[in-house]
Amino acid sequence: MAVAWKNCPSGSCGWRSDRRVHWIARQAGLDGCHRISAMVKNATQFHPDRSRSAAEKIPFAIAWFPVQTLAIIPARGGSRRLPGKNMRSFLGVPLITWSIRFAQRMNRFDKVIVSTDSEEIANVSRLAGVEVPYLRSPALATDVATSVEVVLDILAREWESNRIYDLVALLQPTSPVREMSRWQEAFARIESGDCDAVVGVAPIHTHPFHIFHQEEGGALRPFGDTAGLHLRSQDLPQAVCIAGNLYLIRSSMLKSHRSFFPPGTVGVLCDQPCEDIDIDTEDDWVAAEALSKHYGKRP
C-alpha cells in the first residue's frame, strides 16, 4: 500500500521554518516535504540523541522508510500495424500476460496497474489479478498518445486518491521477455542516488557509423562521421539502442521533464537473446515468437 502524503511546494507545513528539510526532499528526488517531515519526526522519536538537527536524523529514518514503486502496463486496444496484438496468443498466452506475470513476480512493485481503453483487455487483466481501476479516456487511446501522457494521467488519478509513488516502472507488452536481474540492477542504480532514471539497452546490430540517409536520386549521405566508415568492425566504439523492456524513473523527474530520458539517464545492458524484442509488425511477431520458442522462454 502506498503511503498517503501531500505535496507542499510552498513549504506550508510543520517544517516550513527548516529550509534544509525541503532541500533534502529535493535532493532525494521526492515531490514534497511531508514525507521528509514524517522521517524527521520518527527519527526524533526513536533516536536517542534528540539534540541533533532534523537534517542529521534523516538518514536514520530513511533506512526503514521504504520507497514506493508503481508499475504500469500500457495496453491500448487498437493498433494500426498489428491489430489486437496485446490479446493475441504469444506462445500460448495473450501477449499482455507476459508483462503481467513478470510484474507479479517482481517483489519491488508495490502496485501494478494495466492502462487500457479495451474492456476485453481490462477483463483479462483483472482475471490475472492485476488492477484496472479505470479505462483510458478517448484522448489517451489514440495512436498519437504517448506513454508519458498515459503514465502522468495515472499518477494524477492516484494522487487524487492520496496514493503517491517515488518511482514509476513502465512495462511495455510489446517487449515480453525480461530478466529479473536487470530490474534488480536498475533499482540498485537509482537507489544509489547516482541517477534519476534507468532504461534497458541492447547491443545494436547495425552500427550508426554504417547508416546512411538516402537522398532524392539515390545519393547516400552518412548520418555520422565519414571516418567511421573506414574502421574495422572490432574497432568501432560500443553502440547500444533502447531495448524497450525496462523503464524505471523517479516520478518527480517524469513530471518535471515529461520524458523517460531526463538528464543523466543510465542504461542497463540487456544482451541476452530475446531481451531486445520489440513487436510492432507481423514480421516482428513471427521472428519474436520463433526466437522465444527456440530459447525456451516462458511467461
Buried (B, 14 or more C-beta within 10 A) or exposed (E): EBBEBEBBEEBEBEBBEBEBBBEBBEEBBBBBBBBBBBBBBBBBEEBEEEEEEBBBBBEBBBEEBEBBBBBBBBBBBEBEEBEBBBBBEBBEBBBBBBBBBBBBEBEBBBBBBBBBBBEEBBEBBEEBEBEBEEBBEEEBBEEEBEBBEBBBBBBEEBBEEEBBBBBBBBBBBBBBBBBEEBBEBBBEBBEEEEBBBBBBBBBBEEBBBBEEEEEEEEEEEBEEEEEBEEBEEEEEEEEBBBBBBBBBBBBBBBBEBEBBEBEEBBBBBBEEEBBBBBBBEEEBBEEBBEBBBEEEBEB
